[in-house]
Amino acid sequence: MTSKPRVVVLAALPALGFDLLRPRFDVAAGGPRVDSGWLRKHTPGAAGIVADPSIPVGPELMDAAGTSLKVVSNFGVGYDNIDIEAARARGVRATNTPGVLTNATAELAVALMLAAGRRIAEADAMIRGDSWSGSQENILGRELAGATVGLVGFGRIAQRVAALLAPFEVRLLCSSRSSGPVRDAERLALDDLLAESDFVSLHVPLTPETRHLVDANAFAKMKRGAILVNTSRGAVVDTQALIDALRSGRLAAAGLDVYEDEPHVPPGLCDLPNTVLLPHIGSATAATRDAMARLCAENVIAVIDGQEPPAAAGGRSRRIRASTTAGS
Ligand code: NAP
């Protein structure tokens, strides 16, 4: 009897993912916090590794699996945690889960715009801290209607944000590396977008080019009293420059789902009343996580079967279109 190929699951994969993998593979489920002893025991000879954006997958882990390794399947759309060049050099396919989490993440970006603009966290803390005097004068916020919203990066998630914002009667701007006209927004150079936007929302992948894209210089170009929302990756923003901008009043508020050194969130951000801080929950709805688990498992199965995966990361993909409902 030939043994089944081994798949090492390091991501917190929902049960549906395991249900799809277990009939085909010998699945070693470790979770994101396995120690080196566990990895040494289970990784050699593996055909697949299931990771998530919090798990770095570099040459060392790939070499621990050895030449049997065919696929690193990321449970997430961003794949900045995977060394794509190292994978390519070893003939290992990297895959991700685009499209199925687009709506959930876009809804969260809009929620953060509303929460930061209307100071929802501060207002909630006021009630819980028993410090509401009966007046609202010290908690005045700003509305989306009539505001200019700048979307940095205009891919699947940003375009869904643009669609969700349509009834709010905002002026929509966007910037990305591509040029030419786009639907639903005016495309501007990044500096012009920063100078004109009341709300700036980040939707670029983390790459060497986008690391600290929003730094002290960028904050200096922004309108005084603007609001920053980040659901992309923490390192797209220089955290210290953000804290300085929030302290000085250059920014009125920030709504953040992602941080430079997760799960560590610097006290400088937690101490500020004008931040809304979420623990990286952009795709965290039950339906979306199931859809991601399915796509993640289908990617593993396809590559180990010698087929083109539904969603290859970093090239040669059959591109998955943005979907408005999870699982579709
Ligand atoms: P996508 O469809 O690939 O869109 C990314 C956009 O960024 C593209 O429009 C791309 O356009 C633009 N871009 C890339 N490099 C750029 C640069 N240097 N300067 C300006 N624009 C640039 O990706 P998506 O599905 O919308 O996801 C975007 C990111 O959101 C992911 O990579 C991930 O990091 C993050 N995310 C976070 C969560 C969460 O839980 N918070 C959930 C899902 C996704 P051009 O190529 O034309 O520049």
Boltz pocket constraint, residues with backbone or C-beta under 6 A from the ligand:
constraints:
  - pocket:
      binder: B
      contacts: [[A, 77], [A, 78], [A, 79], [A, 98], [A, 99], [A, 101], [A, 102], [A, 105], [A, 152], [A, 153], [A, 154], [A, 155], [A, 156], [A, 157], [A, 158], [A, 175], [A, 176], [A, 177], [A, 178], [A, 202], [A, 203], [A, 204], [A, 205], [A, 206], [A, 207], [A, 209], [A, 210], [A, 230], [A, 231], [A, 232], [A, 233], [A, 257], [A, 258], [A, 280], [A, 281], [A, 282], [A, 283], [A, 284]]
      max_distance: 6.0
